[in-house]
Amino acid sequence: MPLKAYILINTKIGKTSEVTRTLQNMPEVKRLDVIMGPYDIIAEVETDGHEALSQVVMQRMQAIDAINHTMTCPVVKIEEAL
């Protein structure tokens, strides 16, 4: 079962479009939105699990020079009590 997460991304000033174009080429990135506030981009990502998610964020996204900071928010499933 795939793991879905939202990655909040803060970019260097004037680099949001450049980062967006780079992230669009990552197959794990399913959706990107440019947002206002302390973060500039929100990326919806799907991976095979936590290890793959860590690799995408720490080795690929954080390696992009124009990214200052990321916050990873994995989606959790809450089962309703019967």
PDB file of N, CA, C and O in Angstrom, chain B, residues numbered from 101:
ATOM      1  N   MET B 101       0.851  -1.179   0.000  1.00  0.00           N
ATOM      2  CA  MET B 101       0.000   0.000   0.000  1.00  0.00           C
ATOM      3  C   MET B 101       0.901   1.249   0.000  1.00  0.00           C
ATOM      4  O   MET B 101       1.783   1.376   0.850  1.00  0.00           O
ATOM      5  N   PRO B 102       0.680   2.162  -0.946  1.00  0.00           N
ATOM      6  CA  PRO B 102       1.539   3.346  -1.020  1.00  0.00           C
ATOM      7  C   PRO B 102       1.381   4.261   0.191  1.00  0.00           C
ATOM      8  O   PRO B 102       0.325   4.322   0.821  1.00  0.00           O
ATOM      9  N   LEU B 103       2.457   4.960   0.489  1.00  0.00           N
ATOM     10  CA  LEU B 103       2.445   5.961   1.552  1.00  0.00           C
ATOM     11  C   LEU B 103       2.322   7.327   0.896  1.00  0.00           C
ATOM     12  O   LEU B 103       3.119   7.680   0.027  1.00  0.00           O
ATOM     13  N   LYS B 104       1.321   8.091   1.313  1.00  0.00           N
ATOM     14  CA  LYS B 104       1.131   9.440   0.789  1.00  0.00           C
ATOM     15  C   LYS B 104       1.573  10.436   1.842  1.00  0.00           C
ATOM     16  O   LYS B 104       1.346  10.241   3.036  1.00  0.00           O
ATOM     17  N   ALA B 105       2.213  11.517   1.380  1.00  0.00           N
ATOM     18  CA  ALA B 105       2.668  12.566   2.293  1.00  0.00           C
ATOM     19  C   ALA B 105       2.567  13.909   1.588  1.00  0.00           C
ATOM     20  O   ALA B 105       2.600  14.002   0.361  1.00  0.00           O
ATOM     21  N   TYR B 106       2.443  14.946   2.407  1.00  0.00           N
ATOM     22  CA  TYR B 106       2.505  16.310   1.911  1.00  0.00           C
ATOM     23  C   TYR B 106       3.828  16.895   2.385  1.00  0.00           C
ATOM     24  O   TYR B 106       4.173  16.809   3.564  1.00  0.00           O
ATOM     25  N   ILE B 107       4.566  17.491   1.449  1.00  0.00           N
ATOM     26  CA  ILE B 107       5.848  18.093   1.767  1.00  0.00           C
ATOM     27  C   ILE B 107       5.685  19.604   1.616  1.00  0.00           C
ATOM     28  O   ILE B 107       5.391  20.101   0.529  1.00  0.00           O
ATOM     29  N   LEU B 108       5.879  20.325   2.717  1.00  0.00           N
ATOM     30  CA  LEU B 108       5.839  21.786   2.691  1.00  0.00           C
ATOM     31  C   LEU B 108       7.255  22.258   2.423  1.00  0.00           C
ATOM     32  O   LEU B 108       8.196  21.831   3.090  1.00  0.00           O
ATOM     33  N   ILE B 109       7.405  23.145   1.440  1.00  0.00           N
ATOM     34  CA  ILE B 109       8.732  23.521   0.960  1.00  0.00           C
ATOM     35  C   ILE B 109       8.909  25.034   1.005  1.00  0.00           C
ATOM     36  O   ILE B 109       8.085  25.786   0.485  1.00  0.00           O
ATOM     37  N   ASN B 110       9.991  25.463   1.632  1.00  0.00           N
ATOM     38  CA  ASN B 110      10.375  26.872   1.657  1.00  0.00           C
ATOM     39  C   ASN B 110      11.559  27.032   0.710  1.00  0.00           C
ATOM     40  O   ASN B 110      12.567  26.338   0.844  1.00  0.00           O
ATOM     41  N   THR B 111      11.432  27.957  -0.254  1.00  0.00           N
ATOM     42  CA  THR B 111      12.483  28.143  -1.251  1.00  0.00           C
ATOM     43  C   THR B 111      13.220  29.455  -1.030  1.00  0.00           C
ATOM     44  O   THR B 111      12.753  30.335  -0.307  1.00  0.00           O
ATOM     45  N   LYS B 112      14.376  29.567  -1.665  1.00  0.00           N
ATOM     46  CA  LYS B 112      15.101  30.839  -1.670  1.00  0.00           C
ATOM     47  C   LYS B 112      14.269  31.860  -2.439  1.00  0.00           C
ATOM     48  O   LYS B 112      13.507  31.494  -3.334  1.00  0.00           O
ATOM     49  N   ILE B 113      14.412  33.121  -2.098  1.00  0.00           N
ATOM     50  CA  ILE B 113      13.641  34.192  -2.723  1.00  0.00           C
ATOM     51  C   ILE B 113      13.859  34.166  -4.234  1.00  0.00           C
ATOM     52  O   ILE B 113      14.990  34.139  -4.719  1.00  0.00           O
ATOM     53  N   GLY B 114      12.734  34.176  -4.966  1.00  0.00           N
ATOM     54  CA  GLY B 114      12.777  34.199  -6.424  1.00  0.00           C
ATOM     55  C   GLY B 114      13.021  32.863  -7.091  1.00  0.00           C
ATOM     56  O   GLY B 114      13.164  32.810  -8.313  1.00  0.00           O
ATOM     57  N   LYS B 115      13.075  31.782  -6.331  1.00  0.00           N
ATOM     58  CA  LYS B 115      13.412  30.466  -6.881  1.00  0.00           C
ATOM     59  C   LYS B 115      12.239  29.481  -6.900  1.00  0.00           C
ATOM     60  O   LYS B 115      12.421  28.318  -7.258  1.00  0.00           O
ATOM     61  N   THR B 116      11.044  29.929  -6.522  1.00  0.00           N
ATOM     62  CA  THR B 116       9.903  29.017  -6.431  1.00  0.00           C
ATOM     63  C   THR B 116       9.583  28.355  -7.772  1.00  0.00           C
ATOM     64  O   THR B 116       9.354  27.146  -7.817  1.00  0.00           O
ATOM     65  N   SER B 117       9.563  29.119  -8.861  1.00  0.00           N
ATOM     66  CA  SER B 117       9.258  28.549 -10.180  1.00  0.00           C
ATOM     67  C   SER B 117      10.308  27.520 -10.591  1.00  0.00           C
ATOM     68  O   SER B 117       9.971  26.474 -11.145  1.00  0.00           O
ATOM     69  N   GLU B 118      11.561  27.811 -10.324  1.00  0.00           N
ATOM     70  CA  GLU B 118      12.649  26.887 -10.657  1.00  0.00           C
ATOM     71  C   GLU B 118      12.491  25.569  -9.893  1.00  0.00           C
ATOM     72  O   GLU B 118      12.633  24.490 -10.468  1.00  0.00           O
ATOM     73  N   VAL B 119      12.196  25.665  -8.597  1.00  0.00           N
ATOM     74  CA  VAL B 119      12.012  24.457  -7.781  1.00  0.00           C
ATOM     75  C   VAL B 119      10.799  23.674  -8.270  1.00  0.00           C
ATOM     76  O   VAL B 119      10.843  22.446  -8.344  1.00  0.00           O
ATOM     77  N   THR B 120       9.723  24.371  -8.603  1.00  0.00           N
ATOM     78  CA  THR B 120       8.513  23.704  -9.093  1.00  0.00           C
ATOM     79  C   THR B 120       8.816  22.907 -10.358  1.00  0.00           C
ATOM     80  O   THR B 120       8.380  21.763 -10.488  1.00  0.00           O
ATOM     81  N   ARG B 121       9.555  23.496 -11.286  1.00  0.00           N
ATOM     82  CA  ARG B 121       9.902  22.786 -12.530  1.00  0.00           C
ATOM     83  C   ARG B 121      10.750  21.542 -12.228  1.00  0.00           C
ATOM     84  O   ARG B 121      10.565  20.499 -12.855  1.00  0.00           O
ATOM     85  N   THR B 122      11.659  21.649 -11.290  1.00  0.00           N
ATOM     86  CA  THR B 122      12.503  20.504 -10.921  1.00  0.00           C
ATOM     87  C   THR B 122      11.670  19.389 -10.294  1.00  0.00           C
ATOM     88  O   THR B 122      11.833  18.219 -10.641  1.00  0.00           O
ATOM     89  N   LEU B 123      10.782  19.750  -9.375  1.00  0.00           N
ATOM     90  CA  LEU B 123       9.971  18.755  -8.677  1.00  0.00           C
ATOM     91  C   LEU B 123       8.990  18.051  -9.609  1.00  0.00           C
ATOM     92  O   LEU B 123       8.654  16.888  -9.385  1.00  0.00           O
ATOM     93  N   GLN B 124       8.527  18.741 -10.652  1.00  0.00           N
ATOM     94  CA  GLN B 124       7.586  18.132 -11.598  1.00  0.00           C
ATOM     95  C   GLN B 124       8.187  16.923 -12.301  1.00  0.00           C
ATOM     96  O   GLN B 124       7.451  16.070 -12.798  1.00  0.00           O
ATOM     97  N   ASN B 125       9.507  16.839 -12.349  1.00  0.00           N
ATOM     98  CA  ASN B 125      10.181  15.717 -13.009  1.00  0.00           C
ATOM     99  C   ASN B 125      10.382  14.510 -12.110  1.00  0.00           C
ATOM    100  O   ASN B 125      10.884  13.483 -12.566  1.00  0.00           O
ATOM    101  N   MET B 126      10.001  14.612 -10.837  1.00  0.00           N
ATOM    102  CA  MET B 126      10.122  13.478  -9.920  1.00  0.00           C
ATOM    103  C   MET B 126       8.854  12.630 -10.000  1.00  0.00           C
ATOM    104  O   MET B 126       7.761  13.145  -9.764  1.00  0.00           O
ATOM    105  N   PRO B 127       8.976  11.343 -10.327  1.00  0.00           N
ATOM    106  CA  PRO B 127       7.781  10.508 -10.484  1.00  0.00           C
ATOM    107  C   PRO B 127       6.955  10.357  -9.200  1.00  0.00           C
ATOM    108  O   PRO B 127       5.753  10.101  -9.268  1.00  0.00           O
ATOM    109  N   GLU B 128       7.584  10.510  -8.043  1.00  0.00           N
ATOM    110  CA  GLU B 128       6.854  10.374  -6.774  1.00  0.00           C
ATOM    111  C   GLU B 128       5.952  11.580  -6.488  1.00  0.00           C
ATOM    112  O   GLU B 128       5.021  11.477  -5.690  1.00  0.00           O
ATOM    113  N   VAL B 129       6.219  12.704  -7.126  1.00  0.00           N
ATOM    114  CA  VAL B 129       5.428  13.921  -6.910  1.00  0.00           C
ATOM    115  C   VAL B 129       4.168  13.826  -7.763  1.00  0.00           C
ATOM    116  O   VAL B 129       4.236  13.810  -8.992  1.00  0.00           O
ATOM    117  N   LYS B 130       3.022  13.762  -7.097  1.00  0.00           N
ATOM    118  CA  LYS B 130       1.740  13.601  -7.782  1.00  0.00           C
ATOM    119  C   LYS B 130       1.036  14.928  -8.032  1.00  0.00           C
ATOM    120  O   LYS B 130       0.241  15.043  -8.965  1.00  0.00           O
ATOM    121  N   ARG B 131       1.323  15.939  -7.199  1.00  0.00           N
ATOM    122  CA  ARG B 131       0.681  17.246  -7.340  1.00  0.00           C
ATOM    123  C   ARG B 131       1.550  18.295  -6.665  1.00  0.00           C
ATOM    124  O   ARG B 131       2.185  18.040  -5.641  1.00  0.00           O
ATOM    125  N   LEU B 132       1.564  19.478  -7.262  1.00  0.00           N
ATOM    126  CA  LEU B 132       2.286  20.614  -6.693  1.00  0.00           C
ATOM    127  C   LEU B 132       1.370  21.821  -6.690  1.00  0.00           C
ATOM    128  O   LEU B 132       0.645  22.067  -7.653  1.00  0.00           O
ATOM    129  N   ASP B 133       1.408  22.572  -5.601  1.00  0.00           N
ATOM    130  CA  ASP B 133       0.701  23.843  -5.532  1.00  0.00           C
ATOM    131  C   ASP B 133       1.638  24.878  -4.938  1.00  0.00           C
ATOM    132  O   ASP B 133       2.320  24.617  -3.947  1.00  0.00           O
ATOM    133  N   VAL B 134       1.667  26.064  -5.556  1.00  0.00           N
ATOM    134  CA  VAL B 134       2.398  27.191  -4.992  1.00  0.00           C
ATOM    135  C   VAL B 134       1.455  27.861  -4.008  1.00  0.00           C
ATOM    136  O   VAL B 134       0.304  28.143  -4.340  1.00  0.00           O
ATOM    137  N   ILE B 135       1.940  28.117  -2.794  1.00  0.00           N
ATOM    138  CA  ILE B 135       1.090  28.649  -1.726  1.00  0.00           C
ATOM    139  C   ILE B 135       1.730  29.906  -1.137  1.00  0.00           C
ATOM    140  O   ILE B 135       2.893  30.211  -1.401  1.00  0.00           O
ATOM    141  N   MET B 136       0.952  30.620  -0.341  1.00  0.00           N
ATOM    142  CA  MET B 136       1.454  31.808   0.361  1.00  0.00           C
ATOM    143  C   MET B 136       1.586  31.491   1.840  1.00  0.00           C
ATOM    144  O   MET B 136       0.828  30.684   2.377  1.00  0.00           O
ATOM    145  N   GLY B 137       2.543  32.123   2.494  1.00  0.00           N
ATOM    146  CA  GLY B 137       2.769  31.900   3.917  1.00  0.00           C
ATOM    147  C   GLY B 137       4.220  31.563   4.152  1.00  0.00           C
ATOM    148  O   GLY B 137       5.073  31.918   3.340  1.00  0.00           O
ATOM    149  N   PRO B 138       4.523  30.882   5.253  1.00  0.00           N
ATOM    150  CA  PRO B 138       5.918  30.557   5.557  1.00  0.00           C
ATOM    151  C   PRO B 138       6.514  29.531   4.582  1.00  0.00           C
ATOM    152  O   PRO B 138       7.735  29.410   4.478  1.00  0.00           O
ATOM    153  N   TYR B 139       5.659  28.801   3.876  1.00  0.00           N
ATOM    154  CA  TYR B 139       6.116  27.854   2.863  1.00  0.00           C
ATOM    155  C   TYR B 139       5.658  28.354   1.506  1.00  0.00           C
ATOM    156  O   TYR B 139       4.660  29.065   1.397  1.00  0.00           O
ATOM    157  N   ASP B 140       6.400  27.974   0.471  1.00  0.00           N
ATOM    158  CA  ASP B 140       6.141  28.449  -0.886  1.00  0.00           C
ATOM    159  C   ASP B 140       5.462  27.411  -1.769  1.00  0.00           C
ATOM    160  O   ASP B 140       4.734  27.757  -2.700  1.00  0.00           O
ATOM    161  N   ILE B 141       5.703  26.146  -1.476  1.00  0.00           N
ATOM    162  CA  ILE B 141       5.179  25.048  -2.301  1.00  0.00           C
ATOM    163  C   ILE B 141       4.680  23.948  -1.376  1.00  0.00           C
ATOM    164  O   ILE B 141       5.268  23.679  -0.328  1.00  0.00           O
ATOM    165  N   ILE B 142       3.570  23.310  -1.789  1.00  0.00           N
ATOM    166  CA  ILE B 142       3.148  22.072  -1.126  1.00  0.00           C
ATOM    167  C   ILE B 142       3.138  20.986  -2.202  1.00  0.00           C
ATOM    168  O   ILE B 142       2.523  21.144  -3.256  1.00  0.00           O
ATOM    169  N   ALA B 143       3.824  19.891  -1.917  1.00  0.00           N
ATOM    170  CA  ALA B 143       3.927  18.779  -2.858  1.00  0.00           C
ATOM    171  C   ALA B 143       3.235  17.557  -2.266  1.00  0.00           C
ATOM    172  O   ALA B 143       3.488  17.181  -1.122  1.00  0.00           O
ATOM    173  N   GLU B 144       2.365  16.945  -3.053  1.00  0.00           N
ATOM    174  CA  GLU B 144       1.762  15.670  -2.663  1.00  0.00           C
ATOM    175  C   GLU B 144       2.642  14.576  -3.261  1.00  0.00           C
ATOM    176  O   GLU B 144       2.879  14.543  -4.469  1.00  0.00           O
ATOM    177  N   VAL B 145       3.120  13.684  -2.399  1.00  0.00           N
ATOM    178  CA  VAL B 145       4.087  12.663  -2.802  1.00  0.00           C
ATOM    179  C   VAL B 145       3.544  11.289  -2.435  1.00  0.00           C
ATOM    180  O   VAL B 145       2.913  11.123  -1.391  1.00  0.00           O
ATOM    181  N   GLU B 146       3.790  10.307  -3.294  1.00  0.00           N
ATOM    182  CA  GLU B 146       3.451   8.911  -2.994  1.00  0.00           C
ATOM    183  C   GLU B 146       4.693   8.055  -3.171  1.00  0.00           C
ATOM    184  O   GLU B 146       5.376   8.129  -4.193  1.00  0.00           O
ATOM    185  N   THR B 147       4.977   7.233  -2.150  1.00  0.00           N
ATOM    186  CA  THR B 147       6.115   6.310  -2.204  1.00  0.00           C
ATOM    187  C   THR B 147       5.659   4.937  -1.725  1.00  0.00           C
ATOM    188  O   THR B 147       4.513   4.758  -1.312  1.00  0.00           O
ATOM    189  N   ASP B 148       6.573   3.973  -1.788  1.00  0.00           N
ATOM    190  CA  ASP B 148       6.258   2.617  -1.356  1.00  0.00           C
ATOM    191  C   ASP B 148       6.302   2.442   0.160  1.00  0.00           C
ATOM    192  O   ASP B 148       5.856   1.415   0.670  1.00  0.00           O
ATOM    193  N   GLY B 149       6.828   3.421   0.885  1.00  0.00           N
ATOM    194  CA  GLY B 149       6.908   3.308   2.330  1.00  0.00           C
ATOM    195  C   GLY B 149       7.752   4.414   2.915  1.00  0.00           C
ATOM    196  O   GLY B 149       8.191   5.323   2.210  1.00  0.00           O
ATOM    197  N   HIS B 150       7.975   4.326   4.218  1.00  0.00           N
ATOM    198  CA  HIS B 150       8.706   5.374   4.932  1.00  0.00           C
ATOM    199  C   HIS B 150      10.160   5.513   4.469  1.00  0.00           C
ATOM    200  O   HIS B 150      10.677   6.625   4.361  1.00  0.00           O
ATOM    201  N   GLU B 151      10.807   4.398   4.200  1.00  0.00           N
ATOM    202  CA  GLU B 151      12.202   4.455   3.744  1.00  0.00           C
ATOM    203  C   GLU B 151      12.307   5.186   2.412  1.00  0.00           C
ATOM    204  O   GLU B 151      13.177   6.038   2.235  1.00  0.00           O
ATOM    205  N   ALA B 152      11.428   4.856   1.481  1.00  0.00           N
ATOM    206  CA  ALA B 152      11.439   5.522   0.172  1.00  0.00           C
ATOM    207  C   ALA B 152      11.094   7.003   0.318  1.00  0.00           C
ATOM    208  O   ALA B 152      11.667   7.844  -0.374  1.00  0.00           O
ATOM    209  N   LEU B 153      10.170   7.324   1.206  1.00  0.00           N
ATOM    210  CA  LEU B 153       9.817   8.722   1.450  1.00  0.00           C
ATOM    211  C   LEU B 153      11.027   9.480   1.984  1.00  0.00           C
ATOM    212  O   LEU B 153      11.304  10.595   1.541  1.00  0.00           O
ATOM    213  N   SER B 154      11.747   8.889   2.927  1.00  0.00           N
ATOM    214  CA  SER B 154      12.949   9.519   3.475  1.00  0.00           C
ATOM    215  C   SER B 154      13.978   9.787   2.387  1.00  0.00           C
ATOM    216  O   SER B 154      14.603  10.848   2.370  1.00  0.00           O
ATOM    217  N   GLN B 155      14.158   8.836   1.483  1.00  0.00           N
ATOM    218  CA  GLN B 155      15.124   9.013   0.402  1.00  0.00           C
ATOM    219  C   GLN B 155      14.708  10.153  -0.523  1.00  0.00           C
ATOM    220  O   GLN B 155      15.544  10.968  -0.912  1.00  0.00           O
ATOM    221  N   VAL B 156      13.428  10.217  -0.877  1.00  0.00           N
ATOM    222  CA  VAL B 156      12.947  11.288  -1.760  1.00  0.00           C
ATOM    223  C   VAL B 156      13.193  12.647  -1.118  1.00  0.00           C
ATOM    224  O   VAL B 156      13.710  13.558  -1.764  1.00  0.00           O
ATOM    225  N   VAL B 157      12.824  12.780   0.141  1.00  0.00           N
ATOM    226  CA  VAL B 157      12.937  14.080   0.798  1.00  0.00           C
ATOM    227  C   VAL B 157      14.388  14.426   1.113  1.00  0.00           C
ATOM    228  O   VAL B 157      14.862  15.499   0.739  1.00  0.00           O
ATOM    229  N   MET B 158      15.088  13.544   1.788  1.00  0.00           N
ATOM    230  CA  MET B 158      16.411  13.883   2.297  1.00  0.00           C
ATOM    231  C   MET B 158      17.503  13.838   1.231  1.00  0.00           C
ATOM    232  O   MET B 158      18.436  14.641   1.271  1.00  0.00           O
ATOM    233  N   GLN B 159      17.399  12.922   0.290  1.00  0.00           N
ATOM    234  CA  GLN B 159      18.474  12.792  -0.689  1.00  0.00           C
ATOM    235  C   GLN B 159      18.199  13.540  -1.984  1.00  0.00           C
ATOM    236  O   GLN B 159      19.136  13.962  -2.662  1.00  0.00           O
ATOM    237  N   ARG B 160      16.925  13.711  -2.340  1.00  0.00           N
ATOM    238  CA  ARG B 160      16.631  14.347  -3.621  1.00  0.00           C
ATOM    239  C   ARG B 160      16.094  15.765  -3.458  1.00  0.00           C
ATOM    240  O   ARG B 160      16.623  16.695  -4.066  1.00  0.00           O
ATOM    241  N   MET B 161      15.062  15.944  -2.653  1.00  0.00           N
ATOM    242  CA  MET B 161      14.490  17.288  -2.509  1.00  0.00           C
ATOM    243  C   MET B 161      15.445  18.234  -1.781  1.00  0.00           C
ATOM    244  O   MET B 161      15.684  19.350  -2.240  1.00  0.00           O
ATOM    245  N   GLN B 162      15.984  17.795  -0.662  1.00  0.00           N
ATOM    246  CA  GLN B 162      16.852  18.674   0.122  1.00  0.00           C
ATOM    247  C   GLN B 162      18.201  18.902  -0.559  1.00  0.00           C
ATOM    248  O   GLN B 162      18.974  19.755  -0.123  1.00  0.00           O
ATOM    249  N   ALA B 163      18.491  18.155  -1.617  1.00  0.00           N
ATOM    250  CA  ALA B 163      19.707  18.373  -2.391  1.00  0.00           C
ATOM    251  C   ALA B 163      19.545  19.517  -3.400  1.00  0.00           C
ATOM    252  O   ALA B 163      20.526  19.979  -3.982  1.00  0.00           O
ATOM    253  N   ILE B 164      18.309  19.965  -3.601  1.00  0.00           N
ATOM    254  CA  ILE B 164      18.056  21.079  -4.520  1.00  0.00           C
ATOM    255  C   ILE B 164      18.512  22.359  -3.822  1.00  0.00           C
ATOM    256  O   ILE B 164      17.985  22.720  -2.770  1.00  0.00           O
ATOM    257  N   ASP B 165      19.471  23.028  -4.400  1.00  0.00           N
ATOM    258  CA  ASP B 165      20.109  24.188  -3.768  1.00  0.00           C
ATOM    259  C   ASP B 165      19.114  25.310  -3.451  1.00  0.00           C
ATOM    260  O   ASP B 165      19.297  26.033  -2.472  1.00  0.00           O
ATOM    261  N   ALA B 166      18.077  25.461  -4.257  1.00  0.00           N
ATOM    262  CA  ALA B 166      17.116  26.560  -4.072  1.00  0.00           C
ATOM    263  C   ALA B 166      16.088  26.280  -2.978  1.00  0.00           C
ATOM    264  O   ALA B 166      15.243  27.130  -2.696  1.00  0.00           O
ATOM    265  N   ILE B 167      16.147  25.095  -2.353  1.00  0.00           N
ATOM    266  CA  ILE B 167      15.234  24.770  -1.246  1.00  0.00           C
ATOM    267  C   ILE B 167      15.940  25.074   0.072  1.00  0.00           C
ATOM    268  O   ILE B 167      17.029  24.568   0.343  1.00  0.00           O
ATOM    269  N   ASN B 168      15.290  25.920   0.892  1.00  0.00           N
ATOM    270  CA  ASN B 168      15.824  26.251   2.211  1.00  0.00           C
ATOM    271  C   ASN B 168      15.444  25.220   3.268  1.00  0.00           C
ATOM    272  O   ASN B 168      16.268  24.824   4.092  1.00  0.00           O
ATOM    273  N   HIS B 169      14.161  24.785   3.229  1.00  0.00           N
ATOM    274  CA  HIS B 169      13.618  23.980   4.328  1.00  0.00           C
ATOM    275  C   HIS B 169      12.437  23.172   3.818  1.00  0.00           C
ATOM    276  O   HIS B 169      11.689  23.626   2.952  1.00  0.00           O
ATOM    277  N   THR B 170      12.275  21.971   4.361  1.00  0.00           N
ATOM    278  CA  THR B 170      11.091  21.155   4.067  1.00  0.00           C
ATOM    279  C   THR B 170      10.470  20.677   5.370  1.00  0.00           C
ATOM    280  O   THR B 170      11.151  20.529   6.384  1.00  0.00           O
ATOM    281  N   MET B 171       9.167  20.437   5.324  1.00  0.00           N
ATOM    282  CA  MET B 171       8.462  19.798   6.439  1.00  0.00           C
ATOM    283  C   MET B 171       7.632  18.667   5.833  1.00  0.00           C
ATOM    284  O   MET B 171       6.814  18.892   4.941  1.00  0.00           O
ATOM    285  N   THR B 172       7.852  17.462   6.324  1.00  0.00           N
ATOM    286  CA  THR B 172       7.178  16.283   5.796  1.00  0.00           C
ATOM    287  C   THR B 172       6.001  15.919   6.685  1.00  0.00           C
ATOM    288  O   THR B 172       6.144  15.787   7.900  1.00  0.00           O
ATOM    289  N   CYS B 173       4.828  15.756   6.062  1.00  0.00           N
ATOM    290  CA  CYS B 173       3.592  15.437   6.778  1.00  0.00           C
ATOM    291  C   CYS B 173       2.980  14.172   6.171  1.00  0.00           C
ATOM    292  O   CYS B 173       2.163  14.271   5.255  1.00  0.00           O
ATOM    293  N   PRO B 174       3.358  12.979   6.665  1.00  0.00           N
ATOM    294  CA  PRO B 174       2.758  11.750   6.146  1.00  0.00           C
ATOM    295  C   PRO B 174       1.270  11.686   6.480  1.00  0.00           C
ATOM    296  O   PRO B 174       0.838  12.125   7.546  1.00  0.00           O
ATOM    297  N   VAL B 175       0.504  11.138   5.557  1.00  0.00           N
ATOM    298  CA  VAL B 175      -0.934  10.954   5.775  1.00  0.00           C
ATOM    299  C   VAL B 175      -1.130   9.687   6.593  1.00  0.00           C
ATOM    300  O   VAL B 175      -0.526   8.657   6.294  1.00  0.00           O
ATOM    301  N   VAL B 176      -1.962   9.754   7.616  1.00  0.00           N
ATOM    302  CA  VAL B 176      -2.257   8.583   8.442  1.00  0.00           C
ATOM    303  C   VAL B 176      -3.713   8.200   8.282  1.00  0.00           C
ATOM    304  O   VAL B 176      -4.567   9.050   8.029  1.00  0.00           O
ATOM    305  N   LYS B 177      -3.987   6.928   8.428  1.00  0.00           N
ATOM    306  CA  LYS B 177      -5.353   6.419   8.355  1.00  0.00           C
ATOM    307  C   LYS B 177      -5.860   6.210   9.774  1.00  0.00           C
ATOM    308  O   LYS B 177      -5.214   5.553  10.591  1.00  0.00           O
ATOM    309  N   ILE B 178      -7.010   6.770  10.049  1.00  0.00           N
ATOM    310  CA  ILE B 178      -7.631   6.590  11.365  1.00  0.00           C
ATOM    311  C   ILE B 178      -8.877   5.741  11.175  1.00  0.00           C
ATOM    312  O   ILE B 178      -9.812   6.128  10.472  1.00  0.00           O
ATOM    313  N   GLU B 179      -8.873   4.589  11.808  1.00  0.00           N
ATOM    314  CA  GLU B 179     -10.034   3.708  11.710  1.00  0.00           C
ATOM    315  C   GLU B 179     -11.045   4.104  12.770  1.00  0.00           C
ATOM    316  O   GLU B 179     -10.703   4.342  13.929  1.00  0.00           O
ATOM    317  N   GLU B 180     -12.274   4.168  12.354  1.00  0.00           N
ATOM    318  CA  GLU B 180     -13.333   4.532  13.305  1.00  0.00           C
ATOM    319  C   GLU B 180     -13.616   3.362  14.242  1.00  0.00           C
ATOM    320  O   GLU B 180     -13.593   2.201  13.834  1.00  0.00           O
ATOM    321  N   ALA B 181     -13.877   3.684  15.478  1.00  0.00           N
ATOM    322  CA  ALA B 181     -14.209   2.660  16.473  1.00  0.00           C
ATOM    323  C   ALA B 181     -15.570   2.053  16.136  1.00  0.00           C
ATOM    324  O   ALA B 181     -16.496   2.764  15.744  1.00  0.00           O
ATOM    325  N   LEU B 182     -15.681   0.749  16.289  1.00  0.00           N
ATOM    326  CA  LEU B 182     -16.949   0.070  16.004  1.00  0.00           C
ATOM    327  C   LEU B 182     -17.865   0.065  17.189  1.00  0.00           C
ATOM    328  O   LEU B 182     -18.972  -0.468  17.112  1.00  0.00           O
TER     329      LEU B 182
END
